């Protein structure tokens, strides 16, 4: 017998590294699972969309104007302290501030969002806004149940019924501002009167019947401030640049109530501008407050000086003074006025240093507001106030450790050092001026002392009055200038487009739900199949087993849907019969039949179909006019071949035990030509010893003289060891693996028999392969006449082209 070698992976096709068609086909066969999963998830998405209110997108536009650099001499680059912020950084900062909790809180304080009203619907409750049949007033200084549905219904104009509809609520405590989860305090309905406070330990509110409707019902929810701020500063609210080249910001809010969204965006932008204007007015207001304090003291001094002067003139009857005295008095008055202004500046510098030391930057007054002309110091103070206001705005939404706040602090520290140095220089110059003025006043007073006493007194009173009057006039003038500045201030930024109503809901949300349903509808069955394959111990994928095996696969046998296992004789034109013919052909290609063939069919465990395969393989050889004998070597079970309508004894065990000496007498003729049967016979006490005896070898030698093909149906090799001995006395050993019955680990056992035990001529037959996998391999049902009647017409058409590829005989592989 000349032997050829098959590839180690399979007989006909070399396996690719990754066969995507095989992977696709593996999942396509579960199409009912995929269809059911898709329908289920799409139905779930439909129900979710029904139970979720439509989402509306409200938008507005906000213009961020470029800042003017008030400190050009310090503007040395984008990151230099004292210069204006780079455009990109300024816009990024304004975006953060617009989303800050501080601005949101100021906006929500002006809006009636603390109570939400709903009308009950079949799938979802519809929120009402501004058109309420009733109005609920909540006492937020009292503990409240928030974020839960409360039913309010009435059947007359005087009383209403309260019912808590949810199982859990958030209990808001205003004393410590805590929000804790709380179970429903009561379930039964309770009656109360309109316009009277409803008070419990856990809530307090009052209901008014706005339309005087005699009957109705409304669902309300109380929303505490913290939950509202979290909602309107969350993911539903976005701020972004409208265009890369512009400084216009686009504000958008996704909401279930478009009117509320419009009102919130408009109020938010107004509050942002109000806060910006407050920061700009801070300088002018500080100047006015400082001047008012000075005026209160100067006013009293001026009044006293005027009264004293009038009394002196009346008492001494003196109205006119000499020309010399007038000249000296004017000179002294001028010098004293300059001295007062210099001392005023000195006092301002001392106050400024004190503010700087205490870091009370919000109370600082710009020098120009008090008439102190010092451009460098003026610009430094203005920049410091601007940076401090900017820091306060950042801290509304960020922490001290954030990069933006850290950068502002660094610039403030650097600017503070420059201001302290400027104040020191200005204060030193002022001290020199004060010293010089005092010397000049001293000389003028010496000349003044030569005048008559009455004239000196009159001039002193007049000088004192004139000095106070000049200071008072100076302060009044500066206060008027600061008031004009305060009244003329406007925000730097502006609203370029107010939010408007839109009643077209966003389509993205429902579509996204359907898209997620489609995605999950595919992923879910794939995951189930993947998990099933991982944790399943049984063979399900024939292709996978082929790749793992290190021995050739000779053939694939389909599912036998008939009651009789004799499919070759009973269904000669069926596909399963043809698969046995293909198996016979593969064996002939593997072994050129110039000698007798002894073949053993075995398996790892019982139930894998080895007897079925042995019977039909013997049948297909007999149909081919080969003298064939089927020997039942599994003497543990007794009678195996009852479908051939033969007797159960005597048999092989009788001959090996020497109970029968004539071999021909125990061989039974089947009803089919060329096929004889040797049944196992009665179950002996030592079947293993009988099979490894010389008598068994002698029997095979004798049978080879009369038969072309000898097929041994042995006991499972994984259960009985005698089958391992039989591999040494046969030409071919065929292992039968059955889909969904054989375990995956059997492939390793078979590989071990070849690699570790050195068994030769070892092959595998896949039995009971499902129709879809068999069709995919080219041995499909429907090609043969007996199969066509068993499958639908459309399915026959769909697999017709696949069958054409398998019409040609398999190629010989050497």
MIBAZA-161063 format. One record per residue (C-alpha): residue number from 1; chain; z, x, y. Coordinates in steps of 0.05 Angstrom, whole numbers, plus 5000, padded with zeros to 4 digits. Layout:
% residues N
- NUM A Z X Y
...
//
This chain:
% residues 814
- 1 A 5000 5000 5000
- 2 A 4978 5032 5066
- 3 A 5027 5018 5121
- 4 A 5014 5013 5196
- 5 A 5064 5014 5252
- 6 A 5076 4957 5302
- 7 A 5100 4966 5372
- 8 A 5175 4963 5379
- 9 A 5175 4906 5430
- 10 A 5128 4855 5400
- 11 A 5064 4847 5360
- 12 A 5012 4824 5410
- 13 A 5034 4840 5481
- 14 A 5067 4898 5515
- 15 A 5125 4876 5557
- 16 A 5121 4887 5632
- 17 A 5181 4914 5669
- 18 A 5190 4847 5705
- 19 A 5149 4788 5681
- 20 A 5153 4739 5738
- 21 A 5114 4687 5700
- 22 A 5164 4689 5644
- 23 A 5221 4681 5695
- 24 A 5186 4623 5728
- 25 A 5171 4590 5662
- 26 A 5243 4599 5640
- 27 A 5266 4554 5697
- 28 A 5206 4506 5698
- 29 A 5225 4480 5629
- 30 A 5288 4452 5661
- 31 A 5248 4410 5710
- 32 A 5287 4346 5697
- 33 A 5350 4383 5719
- 34 A 5316 4407 5782
- 35 A 5288 4338 5797
- 36 A 5356 4306 5788
- 37 A 5390 4359 5830
- 38 A 5340 4351 5887
- 39 A 5346 4276 5887
- 40 A 5421 4280 5885
- 41 A 5427 4330 5943
- 42 A 5375 4294 5985
- 43 A 5413 4229 5975
- 44 A 5477 4264 5995
- 45 A 5443 4292 6058
- 46 A 5418 4221 6074
- 47 A 5489 4194 6068
- 48 A 5516 4251 6110
- 49 A 5466 4236 6165
- 50 A 5484 4162 6162
- 51 A 5558 4178 6169
- 52 A 5549 4228 6225
- 53 A 5533 4204 6296
- 54 A 5469 4230 6329
- 55 A 5475 4294 6369
- 56 A 5448 4298 6441
- 57 A 5434 4361 6479
- 58 A 5451 4359 6554
- 59 A 5426 4417 6598
- 60 A 5435 4441 6669
- 61 A 5416 4504 6710
- 62 A 5462 4549 6750
- 63 A 5439 4603 6799
- 64 A 5475 4669 6802
- 65 A 5458 4702 6868
- 66 A 5455 4776 6878
- 67 A 5514 4808 6913
- 68 A 5507 4848 6976
- 69 A 5537 4917 6973
- 70 A 5592 4920 7025
- 71 A 5608 4992 7010
- 72 A 5542 5029 7008
- 73 A 5573 5097 7020
- 74 A 5608 5092 6952
- 75 A 5548 5063 6915
- 76 A 5527 5123 6873
- 77 A 5501 5088 6811
- 78 A 5511 5029 6764
- 79 A 5580 5049 6742
- 80 A 5607 5078 6807
- 81 A 5672 5048 6831
- 82 A 5664 5008 6894
- 83 A 5591 4988 6885
- 84 A 5566 4919 6865
- 85 A 5561 4905 6791
- 86 A 5495 4919 6756
- 87 A 5454 4855 6752
- 88 A 5458 4849 6676
- 89 A 5533 4861 6675
- 90 A 5545 4810 6731
- 91 A 5506 4756 6695
- 92 A 5543 4772 6630
- 93 A 5609 4766 6667
- 94 A 5590 4699 6698
- 95 A 5571 4673 6629
- 96 A 5639 4691 6602
- 97 A 5674 4658 6662
- 98 A 5633 4594 6655
- 99 A 5657 4589 6583
- 100 A 5729 4607 6600
- 101 A 5786 4560 6584
- 102 A 5811 4561 6656
- 103 A 5748 4531 6685
- 104 A 5743 4482 6627
- 105 A 5815 4459 6639
- 106 A 5803 4447 6713
- 107 A 5740 4407 6697
- 108 A 5775 4365 6643
- 109 A 5833 4349 6690
- 110 A 5784 4309 6733
- 111 A 5751 4272 6675
- 112 A 5779 4212 6634
- 113 A 5768 4246 6567
- 114 A 5840 4242 6543
- 115 A 5827 4174 6511
- 116 A 5765 4161 6469
- 117 A 5741 4090 6455
- 118 A 5699 4069 6394
- 119 A 5669 4005 6369
- 120 A 5671 3997 6294
- 121 A 5604 4004 6257
- 122 A 5581 3997 6185
- 123 A 5569 4071 6173
- 124 A 5596 4105 6236
- 125 A 5638 4084 6296
- 126 A 5600 4085 6363
- 127 A 5636 4118 6421
- 128 A 5642 4077 6485
- 129 A 5643 4110 6553
- 130 A 5658 4079 6621
- 131 A 5647 4009 6595
- 132 A 5712 3993 6559
- 133 A 5737 3923 6544
- 134 A 5807 3951 6551
- 135 A 5837 4012 6585
- 136 A 5892 4055 6554
- 137 A 5938 4097 6597
- 138 A 5974 4153 6559
- 139 A 6040 4184 6582
- 140 A 6028 4258 6566
- 141 A 6098 4275 6587
- 142 A 6120 4239 6525
- 143 A 6107 4259 6452
- 144 A 6040 4233 6428
- 145 A 6000 4223 6365
- 146 A 5932 4255 6379
- 147 A 5865 4266 6344
- 148 A 5872 4205 6300
- 149 A 5844 4134 6299
- 150 A 5887 4078 6327
- 151 A 5862 4007 6320
- 152 A 5876 3958 6377
- 153 A 5856 3885 6368
- 154 A 5873 3821 6405
- 155 A 5860 3746 6398
- 156 A 5887 3724 6466
- 157 A 5896 3751 6536
- 158 A 5970 3766 6530
- 159 A 5983 3806 6466
- 160 A 5948 3858 6423
- 161 A 5959 3889 6355
- 162 A 5966 3964 6341
- 163 A 5948 3994 6273
- 164 A 5947 4067 6254
- 165 A 5883 4077 6214
- 166 A 5886 4150 6192
- 167 A 5934 4181 6142
- 168 A 5949 4242 6184
- 169 A 5955 4257 6259
- 170 A 5970 4315 6304
- 171 A 6038 4306 6337
- 172 A 6036 4335 6408
- 173 A 6102 4355 6439
- 174 A 6097 4368 6515
- 175 A 6164 4403 6519
- 176 A 6143 4463 6478
- 177 A 6068 4447 6477
- 178 A 6066 4448 6401
- 179 A 6016 4410 6358
- 180 A 6040 4396 6287
- 181 A 6009 4357 6229
- 182 A 6044 4291 6218
- 183 A 6036 4236 6167
- 184 A 6023 4165 6190
- 185 A 6090 4138 6217
- 186 A 6075 4065 6200
- 187 A 6019 4025 6167
- 188 A 6035 3953 6183
- 189 A 6006 3920 6245
- 190 A 6052 3911 6305
- 191 A 6045 3863 6365
- 192 A 6054 3884 6438
- 193 A 6039 3855 6507
- 194 A 5984 3877 6554
- 195 A 6004 3919 6615
- 196 A 6071 3938 6584
- 197 A 6089 4006 6558
- 198 A 6086 4015 6482
- 199 A 6139 4067 6467
- 200 A 6158 4101 6402
- 201 A 6192 4168 6390
- 202 A 6123 4196 6373
- 203 A 6078 4162 6426
- 204 A 6078 4123 6491
- 205 A 6019 4086 6522
- 206 A 5999 4023 6560
- 207 A 5940 3977 6548
- 208 A 5905 3935 6601
- 209 A 5853 3881 6586
- 210 A 5799 3901 6637
- 211 A 5751 3844 6624
- 212 A 5802 3791 6606
- 213 A 5766 3780 6540
- 214 A 5802 3730 6496
- 215 A 5784 3766 6431
- 216 A 5762 3835 6410
- 217 A 5779 3901 6377
- 218 A 5772 3975 6395
- 219 A 5788 4040 6361
- 220 A 5819 4093 6406
- 221 A 5837 4166 6398
- 222 A 5885 4204 6442
- 223 A 5860 4275 6457
- 224 A 5911 4326 6481
- 225 A 5890 4379 6530
- 226 A 5888 4436 6480
- 227 A 5841 4400 6432
- 228 A 5794 4380 6489
- 229 A 5791 4452 6515
- 230 A 5776 4478 6445
- 231 A 5720 4427 6437
- 232 A 5686 4440 6503
- 233 A 5691 4516 6499
- 234 A 5670 4520 6426
- 235 A 5603 4529 6393
- 236 A 5575 4464 6420
- 237 A 5574 4493 6490
- 238 A 5528 4551 6504
- 239 A 5510 4591 6567
- 240 A 5450 4637 6567
- 241 A 5400 4667 6615
- 242 A 5342 4620 6627
- 243 A 5295 4679 6631
- 244 A 5301 4754 6623
- 245 A 5275 4767 6694
- 246 A 5316 4713 6729
- 247 A 5389 4705 6747
- 248 A 5389 4630 6730
- 249 A 5436 4610 6674
- 250 A 5421 4553 6627
- 251 A 5481 4511 6607
- 252 A 5474 4466 6546
- 253 A 5524 4421 6511
- 254 A 5514 4386 6444
- 255 A 5552 4321 6444
- 256 A 5553 4253 6411
- 257 A 5561 4218 6479
- 258 A 5507 4240 6528
- 259 A 5541 4210 6590
- 260 A 5604 4249 6576
- 261 A 5563 4312 6567
- 262 A 5528 4302 6633
- 263 A 5593 4289 6670
- 264 A 5627 4349 6639
- 265 A 5571 4399 6656
- 266 A 5567 4374 6728
- 267 A 5642 4376 6737
- 268 A 5646 4446 6705
- 269 A 5595 4475 6753
- 270 A 5630 4443 6813
- 271 A 5698 4471 6792
- 272 A 5667 4539 6781
- 273 A 5640 4538 6853
- 274 A 5707 4513 6879
- 275 A 5744 4571 6847
- 276 A 5693 4620 6874
- 277 A 5701 4591 6944
- 278 A 5777 4594 6938
- 279 A 5772 4668 6923
- 280 A 5727 4679 6983
- 281 A 5774 4639 7029
- 282 A 5833 4680 7007
- 283 A 5821 4734 7060
- 284 A 5814 4685 7118
- 285 A 5874 4644 7096
- 286 A 5919 4705 7090
- 287 A 5898 4725 7161
- 288 A 5914 4656 7188
- 289 A 5982 4655 7154
- 290 A 5999 4725 7180
- 291 A 5979 4707 7252
- 292 A 6018 4642 7249
- 293 A 6081 4681 7233
- 294 A 6068 4729 7292
- 295 A 6052 4671 7339
- 296 A 6118 4637 7324
- 297 A 6156 4698 7350
- 298 A 6110 4713 7409
- 299 A 6110 4640 7432
- 300 A 6186 4642 7442
- 301 A 6183 4709 7477
- 302 A 6128 4684 7524
- 303 A 6166 4621 7541
- 304 A 6230 4660 7556
- 305 A 6192 4710 7599
- 306 A 6160 4655 7639
- 307 A 6225 4619 7651
- 308 A 6260 4683 7672
- 309 A 6204 4700 7722
- 310 A 6205 4631 7753
- 311 A 6280 4632 7762
- 312 A 6279 4701 7794
- 313 A 6226 4681 7844
- 314 A 6263 4618 7863
- 315 A 6329 4653 7870
- 316 A 6304 4713 7911
- 317 A 6247 4675 7945
- 318 A 6199 4732 7929
- 319 A 6127 4717 7913
- 320 A 6087 4776 7937
- 321 A 6094 4850 7924
- 322 A 6069 4911 7960
- 323 A 6001 4942 7946
- 324 A 6034 5005 7918
- 325 A 6079 4964 7873
- 326 A 6020 4923 7849
- 327 A 5981 4986 7830
- 328 A 6040 5016 7793
- 329 A 6055 4950 7758
- 330 A 5982 4942 7735
- 331 A 5982 5012 7707
- 332 A 6047 5001 7670
- 333 A 6023 4934 7644
- 334 A 5959 4965 7618
- 335 A 5996 5022 7584
- 336 A 6048 4975 7553
- 337 A 5992 4930 7528
- 338 A 5959 4989 7494
- 339 A 6027 5010 7466
- 340 A 6039 4939 7438
- 341 A 5970 4939 7405
- 342 A 5983 5008 7375
- 343 A 6052 4987 7349
- 344 A 6020 4923 7321
- 345 A 5971 4966 7283
- 346 A 6027 5011 7259
- 347 A 6065 4950 7234
- 348 A 6003 4926 7198
- 349 A 5994 4994 7164
- 350 A 6067 4993 7141
- 351 A 6059 4923 7113
- 352 A 5995 4944 7079
- 353 A 6028 5003 7046
- 354 A 6084 4958 7022
- 355 A 6033 4909 6991
- 356 A 5997 4966 6958
- 357 A 6061 4994 6929
- 358 A 6080 4926 6901
- 359 A 6008 4914 6879
- 360 A 6007 4847 6914
- 361 A 5933 4851 6929
- 362 A 5925 4776 6940
- 363 A 5969 4779 7002
- 364 A 5931 4835 7036
- 365 A 5897 4820 7103
- 366 A 5831 4853 7122
- 367 A 5841 4896 7185
- 368 A 5781 4865 7220
- 369 A 5815 4797 7217
- 370 A 5869 4824 7263
- 371 A 5821 4859 7310
- 372 A 5833 4928 7279
- 373 A 5765 4962 7282
- 374 A 5765 5010 7223
- 375 A 5700 5001 7184
- 376 A 5719 5046 7126
- 377 A 5787 5013 7115
- 378 A 5757 4944 7125
- 379 A 5705 4955 7070
- 380 A 5756 4985 7023
- 381 A 5804 4926 7031
- 382 A 5748 4875 7022
- 383 A 5725 4909 6959
- 384 A 5796 4912 6932
- 385 A 5806 4838 6944
- 386 A 5739 4823 6910
- 387 A 5757 4865 6850
- 388 A 5825 4832 6844
- 389 A 5794 4763 6846
- 390 A 5743 4784 6794
- 391 A 5799 4810 6749
- 392 A 5836 4744 6754
- 393 A 5773 4707 6733
- 394 A 5762 4753 6674
- 395 A 5834 4746 6651
- 396 A 5822 4671 6645
- 397 A 5780 4683 6583
- 398 A 5795 4756 6563
- 399 A 5854 4801 6551
- 400 A 5878 4864 6587
- 401 A 5848 4906 6531
- 402 A 5777 4878 6537
- 403 A 5725 4929 6562
- 404 A 5708 4888 6623
- 405 A 5780 4883 6648
- 406 A 5794 4956 6631
- 407 A 5734 4976 6674
- 408 A 5757 4932 6733
- 409 A 5827 4962 6728
- 410 A 5798 5032 6730
- 411 A 5759 5015 6792
- 412 A 5820 4983 6825
- 413 A 5862 5046 6812
- 414 A 5808 5090 6841
- 415 A 5799 5044 6901
- 416 A 5874 5040 6913
- 417 A 5878 5115 6919
- 418 A 5822 5114 6971
- 419 A 5857 5059 7010
- 420 A 5924 5095 7011
- 421 A 5889 5157 7038
- 422 A 5853 5116 7092
- 423 A 5919 5082 7112
- 424 A 5954 5149 7118
- 425 A 5899 5176 7163
- 426 A 5898 5113 7206
- 427 A 5974 5112 7211
- 428 A 5976 5185 7233
- 429 A 5924 5172 7287
- 430 A 5963 5111 7310
- 431 A 6028 5152 7315
- 432 A 5992 5202 7360
- 433 A 5967 5146 7405
- 434 A 6037 5115 7409
- 435 A 6068 5182 7428
- 436 A 6016 5194 7483
- 437 A 6024 5123 7511
- 438 A 6100 5131 7514
- 439 A 6093 5195 7555
- 440 A 6046 5162 7604
- 441 A 6091 5101 7610
- 442 A 6150 5148 7625
- 443 A 6113 5180 7684
- 444 A 6092 5112 7711
- 445 A 6164 5087 7707
- 446 A 6187 5147 7749
- 447 A 6139 5125 7804
- 448 A 6161 5054 7793
- 449 A 6234 5074 7806
- 450 A 6219 5093 7879
- 451 A 6203 5020 7896
- 452 A 6255 4973 7926
- 453 A 6303 4942 7875
- 454 A 6282 4870 7884
- 455 A 6209 4889 7878
- 456 A 6223 4929 7815
- 457 A 6258 4870 7782
- 458 A 6201 4823 7800
- 459 A 6150 4872 7773
- 460 A 6189 4881 7708
- 461 A 6192 4806 7697
- 462 A 6118 4798 7713
- 463 A 6099 4856 7666
- 464 A 6140 4827 7610
- 465 A 6108 4759 7619
- 466 A 6038 4788 7623
- 467 A 6049 4831 7561
- 468 A 6071 4771 7519
- 469 A 6015 4728 7547
- 470 A 5963 4780 7529
- 471 A 5990 4788 7458
- 472 A 5993 4713 7450
- 473 A 5922 4704 7474
- 474 A 5899 4760 7428
- 475 A 5931 4728 7367
- 476 A 5905 4658 7384
- 477 A 5835 4686 7391
- 478 A 5840 4721 7323
- 479 A 5868 4659 7290
- 480 A 5809 4618 7316
- 481 A 5760 4669 7289
- 482 A 5794 4667 7221
- 483 A 5793 4591 7221
- 484 A 5719 4590 7237
- 485 A 5706 4639 7181
- 486 A 5747 4596 7133
- 487 A 5708 4534 7152
- 488 A 5640 4568 7146
- 489 A 5651 4601 7078
- 490 A 5605 4578 7023
- 491 A 5602 4597 6949
- 492 A 5555 4655 6933
- 493 A 5526 4619 6873
- 494 A 5497 4549 6870
- 495 A 5476 4493 6824
- 496 A 5400 4495 6816
- 497 A 5395 4435 6770
- 498 A 5447 4383 6754
- 499 A 5455 4356 6684
- 500 A 5416 4292 6671
- 501 A 5421 4240 6617
- 502 A 5378 4243 6554
- 503 A 5378 4189 6501
- 504 A 5334 4226 6451
- 505 A 5379 4255 6397
- 506 A 5367 4324 6369
- 507 A 5325 4323 6305
- 508 A 5348 4392 6284
- 509 A 5415 4370 6256
- 510 A 5388 4317 6207
- 511 A 5330 4361 6188
- 512 A 5377 4419 6176
- 513 A 5418 4375 6129
- 514 A 5355 4357 6090
- 515 A 5334 4430 6089
- 516 A 5402 4450 6062
- 517 A 5397 4394 6011
- 518 A 5330 4421 5987
- 519 A 5359 4491 5984
- 520 A 5421 4470 5946
- 521 A 5379 4425 5902
- 522 A 5343 4487 5877
- 523 A 5400 4536 5878
- 524 A 5449 4491 5841
- 525 A 5408 4484 5776
- 526 A 5387 4557 5779
- 527 A 5460 4576 5783
- 528 A 5478 4529 5726
- 529 A 5422 4558 5683
- 530 A 5442 4629 5701
- 531 A 5515 4616 5685
- 532 A 5495 4582 5620
- 533 A 5452 4642 5600
- 534 A 5508 4691 5617
- 535 A 5563 4655 5579
- 536 A 5520 4627 5522
- 537 A 5528 4667 5458
- 538 A 5466 4636 5426
- 539 A 5393 4655 5432
- 540 A 5357 4610 5482
- 541 A 5304 4654 5513
- 542 A 5255 4681 5462
- 543 A 5225 4731 5511
- 544 A 5293 4760 5526
- 545 A 5307 4771 5452
- 546 A 5240 4804 5442
- 547 A 5256 4854 5496
- 548 A 5324 4870 5465
- 549 A 5299 4879 5394
- 550 A 5280 4948 5370
- 551 A 5242 4919 5311
- 552 A 5175 4882 5313
- 553 A 5172 4806 5317
- 554 A 5121 4782 5265
- 555 A 5117 4709 5285
- 556 A 5144 4647 5319
- 557 A 5157 4584 5280
- 558 A 5161 4518 5318
- 559 A 5208 4459 5310
- 560 A 5201 4419 5246
- 561 A 5206 4346 5266
- 562 A 5192 4319 5196
- 563 A 5244 4302 5142
- 564 A 5212 4347 5090
- 565 A 5216 4423 5098
- 566 A 5150 4432 5060
- 567 A 5108 4430 5123
- 568 A 5053 4475 5097
- 569 A 5035 4429 5040
- 570 A 5050 4363 5074
- 571 A 5020 4379 5143
- 572 A 4965 4428 5129
- 573 A 4931 4418 5197
- 574 A 4993 4420 5240
- 575 A 5012 4476 5289
- 576 A 5075 4494 5250
- 577 A 5032 4506 5188
- 578 A 4986 4548 5230
- 579 A 5045 4589 5254
- 580 A 5060 4606 5181
- 581 A 4987 4625 5171
- 582 A 4993 4670 5232
- 583 A 5056 4700 5201
- 584 A 5017 4714 5137
- 585 A 4961 4745 5178
- 586 A 5009 4790 5215
- 587 A 5039 4814 5149
- 588 A 4969 4829 5123
- 589 A 4952 4868 5185
- 590 A 5017 4907 5178
- 591 A 5007 4921 5104
- 592 A 4937 4929 5076
- 593 A 4940 4888 5012
- 594 A 4914 4937 4960
- 595 A 4978 4929 4919
- 596 A 5028 4876 4902
- 597 A 5075 4852 4958
- 598 A 5149 4842 4949
- 599 A 5180 4809 5009
- 600 A 5252 4788 5024
- 601 A 5272 4735 5073
- 602 A 5344 4738 5099
- 603 A 5386 4722 5160
- 604 A 5453 4741 5190
- 605 A 5488 4675 5177
- 606 A 5474 4610 5141
- 607 A 5435 4556 5178
- 608 A 5383 4600 5211
- 609 A 5327 4573 5167
- 610 A 5313 4631 5120
- 611 A 5302 4584 5060
- 612 A 5256 4540 5101
- 613 A 5216 4601 5122
- 614 A 5215 4630 5051
- 615 A 5190 4564 5021
- 616 A 5134 4555 5072
- 617 A 5114 4629 5072
- 618 A 5108 4624 4996
- 619 A 5068 4560 5005
- 620 A 5019 4591 5054
- 621 A 5006 4650 5007
- 622 A 4995 4601 4950
- 623 A 4945 4561 4992
- 624 A 4910 4627 5002
- 625 A 4901 4631 4926
- 626 A 4952 4687 4919
- 627 A 4993 4682 4857
- 628 A 5062 4673 4888
- 629 A 5132 4666 4861
- 630 A 5192 4645 4903
- 631 A 5258 4671 4877
- 632 A 5324 4642 4900
- 633 A 5370 4703 4904
- 634 A 5426 4667 4940
- 635 A 5466 4652 4877
- 636 A 5527 4631 4919
- 637 A 5496 4563 4935
- 638 A 5464 4544 4870
- 639 A 5404 4498 4876
- 640 A 5360 4513 4937
- 641 A 5290 4487 4923
- 642 A 5300 4414 4906
- 643 A 5242 4394 4953
- 644 A 5194 4422 4901
- 645 A 5218 4369 4851
- 646 A 5242 4420 4799
- 647 A 5305 4425 4759
- 648 A 5366 4466 4780
- 649 A 5379 4505 4715
- 650 A 5371 4551 4681
- 651 A 5353 4602 4735
- 652 A 5361 4673 4760
- 653 A 5436 4677 4745
- 654 A 5423 4655 4673
- 655 A 5372 4711 4663
- 656 A 5414 4766 4696
- 657 A 5475 4745 4655
- 658 A 5431 4752 4592
- 659 A 5441 4678 4577
- 660 A 5366 4673 4577
- 661 A 5323 4730 4551
- 662 A 5254 4700 4561
- 663 A 5237 4707 4635
- 664 A 5177 4660 4629
- 665 A 5222 4605 4604
- 666 A 5263 4600 4668
- 667 A 5203 4605 4716
- 668 A 5184 4534 4737
- 669 A 5115 4512 4757
- 670 A 5111 4474 4822
- 671 A 5063 4417 4834
- 672 A 5021 4464 4876
- 673 A 4973 4514 4845
- 674 A 4988 4588 4850
- 675 A 5062 4576 4867
- 676 A 5119 4586 4817
- 677 A 5193 4579 4829
- 678 A 5254 4616 4802
- 679 A 5315 4578 4823
- 680 A 5384 4613 4832
- 681 A 5414 4577 4772
- 682 A 5488 4563 4760
- 683 A 5536 4599 4808
- 684 A 5561 4661 4771
- 685 A 5629 4695 4785
- 686 A 5595 4761 4804
- 687 A 5528 4748 4840
- 688 A 5530 4814 4878
- 689 A 5538 4856 4814
- 690 A 5481 4818 4780
- 691 A 5433 4832 4837
- 692 A 5446 4907 4838
- 693 A 5438 4913 4762
- 694 A 5380 4948 4727
- 695 A 5361 4882 4695
- 696 A 5343 4854 4764
- 697 A 5298 4915 4779
- 698 A 5266 4908 4710
- 699 A 5253 4835 4725
- 700 A 5217 4851 4790
- 701 A 5175 4903 4755
- 702 A 5154 4852 4703
- 703 A 5139 4799 4755
- 704 A 5093 4847 4794
- 705 A 5048 4848 4733
- 706 A 5035 4773 4739
- 707 A 5042 4757 4814
- 708 A 5009 4781 4877
- 709 A 5066 4762 4923
- 710 A 5140 4760 4906
- 711 A 5185 4727 4959
- 712 A 5260 4734 4953
- 713 A 5304 4683 4988
- 714 A 5368 4724 4993
- 715 A 5438 4708 5017
- 716 A 5453 4720 5091
- 717 A 5461 4794 5103
- 718 A 5516 4784 5154
- 719 A 5557 4746 5102
- 720 A 5540 4777 5034
- 721 A 5529 4852 5024
- 722 A 5482 4845 4964
- 723 A 5425 4829 5011
- 724 A 5431 4899 5038
- 725 A 5417 4927 4969
- 726 A 5355 4882 4962
- 727 A 5324 4916 5022
- 728 A 5316 4979 4979
- 729 A 5275 4944 4925
- 730 A 5227 4904 4969
- 731 A 5167 4925 5010
- 732 A 5183 4882 5071
- 733 A 5248 4852 5098
- 734 A 5242 4793 5145
- 735 A 5302 4772 5187
- 736 A 5301 4700 5209
- 737 A 5332 4685 5278
- 738 A 5337 4613 5299
- 739 A 5336 4591 5372
- 740 A 5402 4559 5395
- 741 A 5435 4576 5328
- 742 A 5432 4652 5321
- 743 A 5478 4691 5366
- 744 A 5451 4741 5417
- 745 A 5493 4797 5387
- 746 A 5452 4791 5322
- 747 A 5397 4831 5357
- 748 A 5445 4890 5363
- 749 A 5462 4883 5289
- 750 A 5389 4883 5269
- 751 A 5375 4943 5314
- 752 A 5434 4979 5282
- 753 A 5405 4967 5212
- 754 A 5342 5003 5231
- 755 A 5371 5059 5274
- 756 A 5436 5073 5237
- 757 A 5422 5050 5166
- 758 A 5350 5076 5166
- 759 A 5321 5011 5139
- 760 A 5245 5012 5140
- 761 A 5195 4956 5142
- 762 A 5245 4912 5178
- 763 A 5216 4854 5218
- 764 A 5239 4790 5253
- 765 A 5213 4718 5253
- 766 A 5236 4671 5308
- 767 A 5249 4602 5277
- 768 A 5255 4533 5307
- 769 A 5227 4556 5374
- 770 A 5225 4500 5425
- 771 A 5159 4469 5442
- 772 A 5157 4493 5514
- 773 A 5169 4566 5496
- 774 A 5121 4562 5438
- 775 A 5067 4533 5483
- 776 A 5079 4588 5532
- 777 A 5067 4640 5478
- 778 A 5001 4610 5458
- 779 A 5022 4575 5393
- 780 A 5026 4507 5427
- 781 A 5027 4439 5397
- 782 A 4969 4393 5408
- 783 A 4912 4438 5387
- 784 A 4914 4411 5316
- 785 A 4895 4341 5295
- 786 A 4963 4324 5265
- 787 A 4998 4344 5330
- 788 A 4953 4306 5377
- 789 A 4980 4239 5355
- 790 A 5051 4261 5371
- 791 A 5043 4280 5444
- 792 A 5018 4241 5505
- 793 A 4946 4246 5527
- 794 A 4962 4278 5595
- 795 A 5004 4332 5562
- 796 A 4948 4349 5515
- 797 A 4901 4359 5574
- 798 A 4953 4403 5610
- 799 A 4959 4451 5552
- 800 A 4886 4451 5533
- 801 A 4868 4513 5572
- 802 A 4928 4551 5543
- 803 A 4904 4539 5473
- 804 A 4835 4569 5487
- 805 A 4869 4637 5497
- 806 A 4899 4635 5428
- 807 A 4835 4615 5389
- 808 A 4814 4687 5373
- 809 A 4849 4722 5315
- 810 A 4903 4772 5333
- 811 A 4882 4844 5341
- 812 A 4901 4896 5291
- 813 A 4954 4943 5318
- 814 A 4964 5011 5288
//
